[in-house]
């Protein structure tokens, strides 16, 4: 046993250690006698109430509580403390400034050596912030409940058992408004599966297994409402627990998409109806197109036959007019016959163009395949039109690339026809100027040559709008040009269509009052044995002024 002095010192050391710990705690601690008079408070208790510790020594219980708090809680707590020796619960306190605050408080009796109560010790913690947060949480929960109640979406969570049965564990109150069931009904085992549409059950279970494998996803199915009606539901699911020892837990939402499904079905019916209407209309258009093509071929055949029938007597008229003119000596009669011959040739030219256009449109024009010289065709065209060019004081100039092969295979007559139409057109719309025929070529492969023909004049030119329609049949730049220069508007249309038959195309570059360049690109073949360069021309570009007036 320790000496009494040593024992007392040890007890004092333990008390000092205990006092240090008490001063460091965040909870308020107070000791009173059995009458409620304060004998000790730590710093936390004093600060909690707005005092310094020494100010509270000797103060009574009402220093810490309002009369209302004392009557409603403190008095009851003291009674329990005296009866049982302890108390634990929520007790209201007041600060020095009179403001009130809640605490979690526990109290015990302090007993002497003989077990007789000598005082009370209380420990209190200010829970103002916790109470405030709980109040806000309660308000948020109420708002959320109202939102869920008024929402068209049902929020749920559930378990998927090992046997594949899905059981709803909790569901938002909006279920009663959306599908007519109470929360209690929805929580019954097997409720969800029992109300699936029989035709959607297998598909819904497969979708559920797929979503469980993925971790989240959505699927659609029909679900029976409390009134027996089936609605379309969009089920959006997320797995939140997939432990091996516990049922699979999911959260999700059910959303009524019946309106959307109705719109989709209506759109599908409308689309099907529209597709059927388009199909019928397409057939009608195909039939109308076939009839139009038949009518067009019939028209072209008629025009071809009519042109042929007119050409024969017209040729006879021109021939006999020329014979009669040679035999006549009377000047006036000879002049009449000369005019008949000129008019007849003009009419014959128109008939020939109509006949060619009809053959092209009816598919009856067959291209020849023979070897000839494009240079010689240019010479022939210049010879043919020399007199007309001379009468208008126009120079005819040819610029032919030395790379143009001396001989190519194609339709000689149609190439000449293209050149005649373009050069004649240039002469018609020019005066006191030069008309240039430029020809170049490009070899595409060992057998094919791309030939480009250009006829350049310095005549009246064309606007952009006129260029867009100049190649249409029976079209000229405008009516005043037709009256001033004559013509039927068939020549350029025939040129473009002949170019198309020869694997190419035709076009024009022009500006008003600055002249025009009409160009044609056609595909021609190389003869079986042919060089790519002419031996007769050594320069890269051969220029020849055919006629200078």
VMD Tcl script that draws the C-alpha trace (Angstrom):
set ca {
  {0.00 0.00 0.00}
  {1.13 3.52 -0.79}
  {1.89 6.06 1.92}
  {-1.10 8.41 2.36}
  {0.85 11.41 1.10}
  {1.98 9.54 -2.02}
  {-1.54 8.28 -2.63}
  {-2.94 11.80 -2.40}
  {-0.39 13.10 -4.87}
  {-1.21 10.28 -7.31}
  {-4.91 11.07 -7.02}
  {-4.24 14.75 -7.71}
  {-2.13 13.87 -10.76}
  {-4.94 11.76 -12.18}
  {-7.40 14.55 -11.52}
  {-5.18 17.05 -13.32}
  {-4.85 14.67 -16.28}
  {-8.60 14.18 -16.33}
  {-9.17 17.92 -16.09}
  {-6.86 18.50 -19.06}
  {-8.81 16.02 -21.14}
  {-12.11 17.59 -20.12}
  {-10.88 21.03 -21.15}
  {-9.86 19.73 -24.59}
  {-13.18 18.08 -25.49}
  {-15.58 19.81 -27.91}
  {-18.58 18.82 -25.79}
  {-19.68 21.07 -22.97}
  {-19.33 19.59 -19.49}
  {-20.88 21.00 -16.28}
  {-20.95 19.77 -12.65}
  {-23.60 20.93 -10.15}
  {-24.58 20.02 -6.65}
  {-27.91 18.34 -6.00}
  {-29.60 21.75 -5.81}
  {-28.48 22.60 -9.34}
  {-25.82 25.15 -8.36}
  {-22.89 25.14 -10.78}
  {-19.60 23.95 -9.30}
  {-17.57 23.44 -12.51}
  {-17.86 24.06 -16.31}
  {-15.29 23.49 -19.01}
  {-14.40 26.04 -21.69}
  {-16.69 24.40 -24.31}
  {-19.75 24.63 -21.97}
  {-19.03 28.27 -21.23}
  {-18.53 29.24 -24.86}
  {-21.65 27.32 -25.87}
  {-23.69 29.60 -23.60}
  {-21.76 32.83 -24.23}
  {-19.87 33.09 -20.92}
  {-16.43 32.73 -19.43}
  {-16.08 29.67 -17.17}
  {-15.62 31.66 -13.92}
  {-18.82 33.62 -14.59}
  {-20.91 30.47 -14.29}
  {-19.59 29.18 -10.96}
  {-22.41 29.40 -8.39}
  {-25.13 29.96 -11.04}
  {-28.34 27.92 -11.03}
  {-29.91 25.70 -13.71}
  {-32.17 28.49 -15.04}
  {-29.00 30.27 -16.22}
  {-28.91 27.71 -19.06}
  {-32.64 27.28 -19.77}
  {-35.70 29.41 -20.37}
  {-38.66 28.84 -18.02}
  {-40.51 27.14 -20.86}
  {-37.58 24.79 -21.51}
  {-37.32 24.03 -17.81}
  {-41.00 23.14 -17.49}
  {-41.26 21.14 -20.70}
  {-37.99 19.19 -20.66}
  {-35.47 20.01 -17.93}
  {-37.81 19.28 -15.04}
  {-38.68 15.92 -16.55}
  {-35.01 15.16 -17.18}
  {-34.12 15.97 -13.55}
  {-36.90 13.76 -12.27}
  {-35.66 10.86 -14.45}
  {-32.09 11.52 -13.33}
  {-33.04 11.29 -9.65}
  {-35.09 8.15 -10.21}
  {-32.73 6.20 -12.49}
  {-29.38 7.85 -11.96}
  {-28.98 8.92 -15.65}
  {-30.65 10.77 -18.52}
  {-30.10 10.96 -22.28}
  {-32.08 13.06 -24.76}
  {-32.57 16.35 -26.61}
  {-32.72 19.38 -24.36}
  {-33.20 23.03 -25.24}
  {-30.69 25.59 -23.91}
  {-30.39 29.38 -24.00}
  {-27.38 31.62 -24.52}
  {-26.40 34.72 -22.62}
  {-28.13 36.87 -25.27}
  {-31.35 34.93 -24.85}
  {-31.22 32.95 -28.11}
  {-32.19 29.31 -27.82}
  {-30.43 26.28 -29.29}
  {-30.92 22.50 -29.13}
  {-28.45 20.02 -27.62}
  {-27.99 16.32 -27.30}
  {-27.43 15.88 -23.57}
  {-26.53 13.07 -21.23}
  {-26.42 13.41 -17.41}
  {-25.48 11.19 -14.46}
  {-25.53 11.40 -10.68}
  {-22.23 11.79 -8.79}
  {-22.22 9.54 -5.75}
  {-20.03 9.73 -2.66}
  {-18.07 6.99 -0.96}
  {-21.19 5.64 0.66}
  {-23.16 5.72 -2.59}
  {-25.17 8.74 -1.64}
  {-25.79 11.30 -4.51}
  {-23.61 14.33 -3.99}
  {-24.02 16.12 -7.34}
  {-24.81 15.91 -11.06}
  {-22.59 15.93 -14.19}
  {-23.96 16.84 -17.60}
  {-22.44 16.58 -21.08}
  {-24.05 18.62 -23.89}
  {-23.36 19.01 -27.62}
  {-24.83 21.85 -29.70}
  {-26.87 20.24 -32.54}
  {-28.15 23.46 -34.09}
  {-26.45 22.74 -37.43}
  {-27.65 19.16 -37.50}
  {-31.22 20.26 -36.72}
  {-31.03 22.89 -39.45}
  {-29.72 20.34 -41.97}
  {-32.41 17.83 -40.97}
  {-35.06 20.49 -41.46}
  {-33.70 21.36 -44.90}
  {-33.47 17.67 -45.77}
  {-37.06 17.22 -44.70}
  {-38.13 20.13 -46.87}
  {-36.17 18.72 -49.80}
  {-37.73 15.30 -49.25}
  {-41.19 16.89 -49.25}
  {-40.47 18.80 -52.46}
  {-39.08 15.65 -54.08}
  {-42.13 13.70 -53.03}
  {-44.39 16.35 -54.56}
  {-42.35 16.35 -57.76}
  {-42.47 12.56 -58.02}
  {-46.18 12.63 -57.30}
  {-46.85 15.09 -60.14}
  {-44.29 13.58 -62.55}
  {-45.39 11.35 -65.44}
  {-42.40 9.14 -64.56}
  {-42.46 6.39 -61.94}
  {-39.22 5.90 -59.98}
  {-38.57 2.43 -58.55}
  {-35.92 0.10 -57.23}
  {-36.08 -3.67 -57.12}
  {-34.32 -7.00 -56.79}
  {-33.77 -9.72 -59.36}
  {-33.68 -13.10 -57.63}
  {-31.61 -16.11 -58.69}
  {-34.75 -17.72 -60.14}
  {-35.13 -14.75 -62.51}
  {-38.13 -13.21 -60.72}
  {-38.12 -9.43 -60.42}
  {-39.59 -7.90 -57.28}
  {-40.21 -4.19 -56.74}
  {-38.78 -3.03 -53.39}
  {-39.90 0.59 -53.45}
  {-41.75 2.84 -55.87}
  {-42.69 6.52 -56.06}
  {-46.23 7.57 -55.17}
  {-46.87 8.69 -58.77}
  {-47.61 5.05 -59.60}
  {-51.22 5.46 -58.48}
  {-51.79 8.39 -60.80}
  {-49.90 6.99 -63.83}
  {-51.03 3.35 -63.87}
  {-53.62 3.19 -61.10}
  {-51.92 0.84 -58.61}
  {-51.09 1.59 -54.98}
  {-47.53 1.30 -53.70}
  {-48.58 -1.69 -51.61}
  {-49.86 -3.53 -54.69}
  {-46.67 -2.83 -56.63}
  {-44.51 -4.32 -53.84}
  {-46.21 -7.71 -54.00}
  {-43.96 -10.51 -55.35}
  {-44.60 -11.25 -59.05}
  {-46.67 -8.07 -59.58}
  {-44.48 -6.68 -62.40}
  {-44.33 -9.89 -64.46}
  {-48.04 -10.62 -63.98}
  {-49.02 -7.32 -65.61}
  {-46.73 -7.50 -68.63}
  {-48.53 -8.00 -71.94}
  {-48.40 -11.76 -72.66}
  {-46.80 -11.14 -76.05}
  {-44.09 -8.92 -74.52}
  {-43.04 -11.10 -71.58}
  {-40.35 -13.14 -73.30}
  {-38.92 -10.07 -75.05}
  {-38.93 -8.06 -71.77}
  {-37.08 -10.79 -69.86}
  {-34.43 -11.07 -72.59}
  {-34.00 -7.28 -72.55}
  {-33.71 -7.32 -68.76}
  {-30.92 -9.95 -68.90}
  {-29.12 -7.97 -71.59}
  {-29.29 -4.77 -69.52}
  {-28.04 -6.61 -66.43}
  {-25.01 -7.78 -68.41}
  {-24.34 -4.23 -69.68}
  {-24.95 -2.48 -66.36}
  {-27.61 -0.13 -67.73}
  {-30.01 0.30 -70.64}
  {-33.65 0.67 -71.60}
  {-36.41 -1.31 -73.25}
  {-40.07 -0.89 -74.19}
  {-43.06 -3.11 -73.50}
  {-46.79 -3.00 -72.93}
  {-48.03 -2.96 -69.32}
  {-51.52 -3.40 -67.94}
  {-53.01 -0.56 -65.92}
  {-55.33 -1.14 -62.97}
  {-58.35 -0.53 -65.25}
  {-57.25 -3.35 -67.61}
  {-55.98 -1.03 -70.35}
  {-52.50 -1.67 -71.79}
  {-50.09 1.23 -72.14}
  {-46.60 1.42 -73.65}
  {-43.86 1.82 -71.04}
  {-40.23 2.91 -71.48}
  {-38.22 1.14 -68.76}
  {-34.82 2.74 -68.06}
  {-32.65 0.58 -65.75}
  {-29.32 0.91 -63.94}
  {-27.70 -1.87 -61.91}
  {-26.43 -0.61 -58.53}
  {-25.52 -3.90 -56.82}
  {-24.53 -7.15 -58.46}
  {-22.78 -9.02 -55.64}
  {-22.57 -12.78 -55.87}
  {-24.00 -13.31 -52.38}
  {-26.88 -10.83 -52.70}
  {-29.83 -10.38 -55.08}
  {-29.12 -8.07 -58.02}
  {-30.41 -4.61 -57.13}
  {-31.51 -2.10 -59.73}
  {-33.03 1.36 -59.87}
  {-35.10 2.56 -62.79}
  {-37.92 4.62 -64.17}
  {-41.15 3.74 -65.94}
  {-42.42 6.31 -68.38}
  {-45.73 6.20 -70.24}
  {-44.87 6.52 -73.96}
  {-48.27 5.56 -75.35}
  {-48.72 8.96 -77.01}
  {-45.33 8.66 -78.70}
  {-46.16 5.13 -79.87}
  {-49.47 6.34 -81.29}
  {-47.65 9.06 -83.23}
  {-45.07 6.53 -84.48}
  {-47.85 4.18 -85.62}
  {-49.64 7.06 -87.34}
  {-46.38 8.11 -89.04}
  {-45.79 4.51 -90.12}
  {-49.29 4.31 -91.60}
  {-48.76 7.65 -93.29}
  {-45.36 6.55 -94.61}
  {-46.81 3.29 -95.93}
  {-49.66 5.19 -97.56}
  {-47.21 7.70 -99.01}
  {-44.94 4.94 -100.33}
  {-47.93 3.25 -101.94}
  {-49.01 6.59 -103.42}
  {-45.48 7.20 -104.72}
  {-45.42 3.68 -106.18}
  {-48.72 4.26 -107.96}
  {-47.61 7.69 -109.13}
  {-44.28 6.29 -110.32}
  {-46.09 3.64 -112.32}
  {-48.38 6.29 -113.77}
  {-45.41 8.47 -114.68}
  {-43.58 5.49 -116.17}
  {-46.66 4.68 -118.24}
  {-47.05 8.33 -119.25}
  {-43.35 8.50 -120.12}
  {-43.63 5.35 -122.20}
  {-46.65 6.78 -124.02}
  {-44.81 10.07 -124.55}
  {-41.75 8.26 -125.87}
  {-43.94 6.22 -128.20}
  {-45.65 9.41 -129.36}
  {-42.28 11.12 -129.78}
  {-40.91 8.20 -131.81}
  {-44.08 8.20 -133.88}
  {-43.70 11.95 -134.44}
  {-40.04 11.59 -135.36}
  {-40.82 8.73 -137.73}
  {-43.59 10.79 -139.31}
  {-41.31 13.80 -139.71}
  {-38.56 11.61 -141.17}
  {-40.95 10.09 -143.68}
  {-42.50 13.47 -144.47}
  {-39.09 15.09 -144.90}
  {-38.01 12.27 -147.17}
  {-41.15 12.62 -149.25}
  {-40.65 16.39 -149.55}
  {-36.93 16.16 -150.37}
  {-37.47 14.12 -153.52}
  {-39.77 16.59 -155.37}
  {-37.84 19.55 -153.92}
  {-34.61 18.17 -155.40}
  {-36.41 17.83 -158.72}
  {-37.67 21.44 -158.53}
  {-34.14 22.71 -157.81}
  {-32.62 20.58 -160.57}
  {-35.14 21.54 -163.25}
  {-34.93 25.22 -162.18}
  {-31.20 25.14 -162.78}
  {-31.60 23.40 -166.17}
  {-34.30 25.87 -167.23}
  {-32.14 28.83 -166.12}
  {-29.26 27.64 -168.32}
  {-31.50 27.50 -171.38}
  {-33.16 30.87 -170.89}
  {-31.67 34.00 -172.40}
  {-34.26 36.44 -171.11}
  {-32.66 38.06 -168.00}
  {-35.81 38.57 -165.99}
  {-37.04 34.99 -166.36}
  {-33.53 33.73 -165.51}
  {-33.59 35.88 -162.37}
  {-36.94 34.34 -161.35}
  {-35.57 30.84 -161.80}
  {-32.42 31.76 -159.84}
  {-34.56 32.92 -156.94}
  {-36.62 29.74 -157.14}
  {-33.39 27.72 -156.97}
  {-32.08 29.71 -153.95}
  {-35.38 29.36 -152.08}
  {-35.55 25.68 -152.94}
  {-32.02 25.05 -151.61}
  {-32.87 26.89 -148.40}
  {-36.04 24.84 -147.98}
  {-34.10 21.66 -148.76}
  {-31.57 22.56 -146.06}
  {-34.39 22.99 -143.53}
  {-35.92 19.67 -144.53}
  {-32.53 17.96 -144.22}
  {-32.07 19.35 -140.69}
  {-35.56 18.26 -139.65}
  {-34.86 14.81 -141.09}
  {-31.55 14.54 -139.19}
  {-33.12 15.70 -135.91}
  {-35.96 13.22 -136.32}
  {-33.52 10.38 -136.95}
  {-31.49 11.30 -133.88}
  {-34.57 11.53 -131.62}
  {-36.04 8.26 -132.89}
  {-32.71 6.47 -132.55}
  {-32.59 5.77 -136.24}
  {-29.32 7.57 -137.00}
  {-26.44 5.13 -137.37}
  {-22.88 6.45 -137.43}
  {-20.45 5.31 -140.08}
  {-17.04 3.92 -139.12}
  {-14.44 4.79 -141.74}
  {-10.97 6.29 -141.90}
  {-10.60 9.88 -143.14}
  {-8.53 13.04 -142.64}
  {-10.00 15.73 -140.38}
  {-7.67 18.30 -142.03}
  {-9.10 17.51 -145.44}
  {-12.63 17.93 -144.06}
  {-11.71 21.43 -142.85}
  {-10.37 22.22 -146.33}
  {-13.59 20.93 -147.91}
  {-15.75 23.04 -145.60}
  {-13.69 26.15 -146.34}
  {-14.07 25.50 -150.08}
  {-17.82 25.04 -149.67}
  {-18.29 28.27 -147.70}
  {-15.59 30.38 -149.35}
  {-17.98 32.29 -151.61}
  {-20.30 33.17 -148.73}
  {-17.37 34.29 -146.54}
  {-15.97 36.35 -149.37}
  {-19.28 38.13 -149.85}
  {-19.10 39.33 -146.23}
  {-15.35 40.07 -146.41}
  {-14.56 37.44 -143.76}
  {-11.20 35.68 -143.44}
  {-11.38 31.93 -142.85}
  {-8.39 30.69 -140.86}
  {-7.57 27.18 -139.69}
  {-5.25 26.33 -136.77}
  {-4.60 22.61 -136.58}
  {-2.34 21.03 -133.97}
  {0.56 19.02 -135.35}
  {-0.35 16.26 -132.86}
  {-3.58 15.56 -134.76}
  {-3.15 12.14 -136.48}
  {-3.31 12.30 -140.30}
  {-6.09 9.75 -140.34}
  {-8.83 8.91 -137.84}
  {-11.79 6.53 -137.87}
  {-15.31 7.92 -137.47}
  {-18.31 9.26 -139.38}
  {-16.85 11.57 -142.05}
  {-20.24 12.95 -143.12}
  {-21.30 13.88 -139.55}
  {-17.94 15.50 -138.71}
  {-18.31 17.59 -141.88}
  {-21.90 18.42 -140.90}
  {-20.70 19.68 -137.48}
  {-18.00 21.83 -139.10}
  {-20.39 23.22 -141.73}
  {-23.03 24.16 -139.13}
  {-20.53 25.87 -136.82}
  {-18.57 27.74 -139.54}
  {-21.77 28.73 -141.38}
  {-23.17 30.02 -138.09}
  {-19.99 32.05 -137.43}
  {-20.14 33.59 -140.92}
  {-23.83 34.41 -140.47}
  {-23.25 36.47 -137.32}
  {-19.96 38.15 -138.38}
  {-18.88 40.79 -140.86}
  {-15.48 42.22 -141.86}
  {-13.83 39.88 -139.34}
  {-11.96 36.61 -139.08}
  {-13.43 33.18 -138.36}
  {-10.93 30.69 -136.92}
  {-11.28 26.89 -136.92}
  {-8.96 25.41 -134.28}
  {-8.48 21.66 -133.95}
  {-6.49 19.81 -131.29}
  {-6.34 16.23 -130.08}
  {-5.42 14.16 -127.06}
  {-4.75 10.44 -127.11}
  {-6.68 8.69 -124.32}
  {-5.26 5.21 -124.94}
  {-3.78 3.10 -127.71}
  {-7.03 3.13 -129.68}
  {-8.98 6.30 -128.76}
  {-8.33 9.96 -129.60}
  {-10.22 12.90 -128.08}
  {-10.65 15.53 -130.81}
  {-11.60 19.11 -129.93}
  {-13.08 21.38 -132.62}
  {-13.37 25.12 -131.96}
  {-14.92 27.77 -134.20}
  {-14.07 31.32 -133.09}
  {-15.80 34.42 -134.41}
  {-15.80 38.11 -133.54}
  {-19.52 38.58 -134.10}
  {-22.40 39.81 -131.97}
  {-21.80 37.39 -129.07}
  {-24.30 35.96 -126.59}
  {-25.53 36.76 -123.09}
  {-25.34 34.09 -120.38}
  {-29.09 33.50 -120.59}
  {-28.87 33.05 -124.37}
  {-25.99 30.59 -123.96}
  {-28.16 28.45 -121.65}
  {-30.76 27.85 -124.37}
  {-28.84 28.19 -127.61}
  {-28.56 24.40 -128.14}
  {-32.28 23.71 -127.68}
  {-34.18 22.65 -130.86}
  {-35.87 25.49 -132.79}
  {-34.29 28.06 -130.45}
  {-32.23 31.11 -131.34}
  {-30.76 33.82 -129.14}
  {-33.91 35.94 -129.56}
  {-36.67 36.69 -132.04}
  {-34.94 39.79 -133.46}
  {-31.90 37.69 -134.41}
  {-34.19 35.19 -136.15}
  {-35.80 37.99 -138.16}
  {-32.46 39.66 -138.93}
  {-30.29 36.64 -139.78}
  {-32.84 33.94 -140.53}
  {-32.52 30.25 -139.65}
  {-34.62 27.66 -137.83}
  {-32.48 27.12 -134.73}
  {-31.87 23.45 -135.58}
  {-28.18 23.60 -136.55}
  {-26.64 23.91 -133.06}
  {-29.08 21.40 -131.59}
  {-28.00 18.87 -134.24}
  {-24.32 19.66 -133.51}
  {-24.74 18.94 -129.80}
  {-26.65 15.72 -130.40}
  {-24.19 14.46 -132.97}
  {-21.37 15.17 -130.51}
  {-23.24 13.13 -127.90}
  {-23.62 10.23 -130.32}
  {-19.85 10.38 -130.87}
  {-19.12 10.11 -127.13}
  {-18.58 13.81 -126.50}
  {-20.39 17.06 -125.94}
  {-20.63 20.66 -127.18}
  {-20.70 24.10 -125.61}
  {-19.98 27.80 -126.07}
  {-17.94 30.61 -124.47}
  {-19.25 34.05 -125.35}
  {-19.75 37.67 -124.29}
  {-22.08 40.21 -125.90}
  {-20.34 42.21 -128.65}
  {-17.08 40.30 -128.13}
  {-17.70 37.24 -130.27}
  {-18.18 33.56 -129.50}
  {-16.21 30.32 -129.34}
  {-18.31 27.26 -130.11}
  {-16.53 24.02 -129.20}
  {-17.18 20.36 -129.78}
  {-15.39 17.37 -128.26}
  {-15.79 13.97 -129.95}
  {-14.16 10.57 -129.55}
  {-12.56 8.95 -132.60}
  {-10.58 5.76 -133.17}
  {-7.04 5.34 -134.47}
  {-6.67 3.26 -137.63}
  {-5.19 -0.23 -137.21}
  {-1.73 1.07 -138.26}
  {-1.29 4.79 -137.65}
  {1.29 7.19 -136.26}
  {0.18 9.78 -133.77}
  {1.86 12.67 -135.59}
  {1.47 13.99 -139.10}
  {4.58 13.87 -141.27}
  {3.23 16.68 -143.38}
  {3.29 19.22 -140.52}
  {6.38 19.84 -138.51}
  {5.35 22.77 -136.34}
  {3.34 22.34 -133.16}
  {0.56 24.51 -134.56}
  {-0.12 24.85 -138.30}
  {-1.96 28.04 -139.25}
  {-3.36 28.55 -142.72}
  {-5.31 31.59 -143.91}
  {-7.55 29.90 -146.42}
  {-9.18 32.99 -147.84}
  {-8.21 36.59 -147.36}
  {-10.50 39.26 -148.80}
}
mol new
graphics top color blue
foreach p $ca { graphics top sphere $p radius 0.5 }
foreach p [lrange $ca 0 end-1] q [lrange $ca 1 end] { graphics top cylinder $p $q radius 0.2 }
display resetview
